[in-house]
Amino acid sequence: MRKLYNTITEEELKCILEATKKQHHKIAFALGFYQCMRVSEVVNLLPENIDKERKLIYIKQGKGRKDRNIPIAPEVLRGLKNIPIGCGARALQIAFRNKCKKVLNKDLNFHILRHSGITFYLTKKNWNTSQVQMMAGHSRITTTQLYTHINPTDLVDKMWE
């Protein structure tokens, strides 16, 4: 049986961001969700990897030593002035876990942001699987397809339309 990934909604992310005081944590959490970035990619992001004119972020040497270009989400554009993040991966993971416990009463890790972002683009933004595959940097489409699950509350909403 296939395991469903834990995710948070965009609304839950917004609650987390609203409760987060440190600007570098806010942009890091937003990058994880809206840019589908891994924590290592977030902490290694440099100003020269951001092309605001072309609205692209260049991920250099991501997982598997792969490079990729991803479009900048409108939700993160303004916060990119806080790059580099200025803290390590472990510090971000701890900050996110603590904020989730406080705001959502859930024990979640930073990587949930990436899973949630991929699911968000597939199910809420209706991007096709190939587009999300490129955004996430997956080498196989089958990896991206793991995120096409439907949230049970979406099914309930559909049933009662």
N, C-alpha and C positions, 0 to 999 in steps of 0.2 A: 504494500500500500504506500502511495506517495504521501510524503509529509508536507503539510501546508506551512508556509513560512509565516511567522508572526509579523504583523505590520501595524502601523499606526495610520490614522487618517490625516489629511491635510489640516483638518480642524484641530486635531490633537497636537500636531506640530505647532500650529499657531498659538495654542495655549502654552506650550513649552517655551516658544520664543518670547511670548509676552512676559513670562515669569523669569526670563533669563536677563540678568543685569549686564554681564560682560559682553561687549560688542564682538569680541573675537570668538566667543562661544556661540553667539547668535549666528554669525556668518558661517561658522563651521557646521552647525546643525543644519542650516539651510542648504549648504553645499552638499551635505550627505544626502538630504532628501531630494531637492530639486535638480541637482546635477548627478545624482546616483553615484556619488564618489565614495570610495573607501576611505577610512580614517587616515591611512598612510598617504593617500593622494591629497587629502585636505591639508595635512601638516607640511607636505612637500611643495605645495602650490606657491609659486613666486609671481611677483608682479609682471615679469617678462613672459609668463605663460598665459597672460590675459590680454586678449585683443578686443577692447571695448568697441572699437570701430566696426569690426567684422562680427562682433557679438559671439566670440568663440573663446573657449578655454582649451589650452593645449595640455593634455595630461602626458607627461614625459615619464617613461619607464614605469608604467602601472604594473599591475599583477601580470606575471609572465613576461616582464620586461617589454610590454607593448606600449606604444604611443597611440593616442587617439585625440581627436578633436571633438568637443561637445559644445552645443549651443548654450549660451548663457541664458538662464531663465530670468524673466523680468523681476521675479521675487528676490533675486540675489544681486542684481546689477549694482545697486547703490552700495551694498555692503562690501563690495570687492575692494574698497579703499582700505579695508582692514587686513589686507594680505601683505606679508605673510602672517599666519595665524599667531605665531609667537609662543606656542606651547607644544608639548609633545603629544603623541598619540595616546599614551596612557592617561595623561591629564584630561584629554578630551573625553575619553571613554568614561572616566570617573565622573566628570561634570555632567555628562549626558545621563548616566545611570542615576545619579543623585536627583537630577531635575525630574526625571520620569517618575521616580518614587514619590517625590513631593507633589508633582502636578497631576499625574495620572494614576498614582498608586499602583504602578506596574514596575517590575524589575526587568528593564530592557537594556540591551547593549547598543553601542553606536551603529553597528552594522545593520540594525533594524531600519535605520534611516535609508540606507541603500535599497533594501528589500521593499520598503514602503514607497520609495520614489519610483522604482521600476513598476510596481503594481499600480501606482497612481497614473503613470503615463499610459499603461495598457488599458486600465478599466475606467478611469475617470476622464482622461484626455483623449481616449480612443486613438492613440498612436498605433500604427501597425507593428507587428512583432519585429520586422527587420529594422525599423527606425529605432526601437527600444534596444535591440541587440547592439546597434552601433553606439548608442548613447552609453550603454553599460559596459561596452568593450568585451562582450562575450564572443568567443571564437565559434561557438556552436549555437545555432538557433534553438536547439532543444533545451539549452540552459535557460534561455530567455522565456521559453514556453512554460517553464515551471512556475512562472509568476502570473499566469493567466487565470488563476483561481478567482472565483467570485466570492466576495464577502457575503456571509449568510444574511446580514441585515439588508444588503442590496436585493437579495431574493425576496425577503419579506416585503420590502417596499414595492417591488415589482408585482407581487401577488395581490397587494392591496391597492393598486392603482385604479 
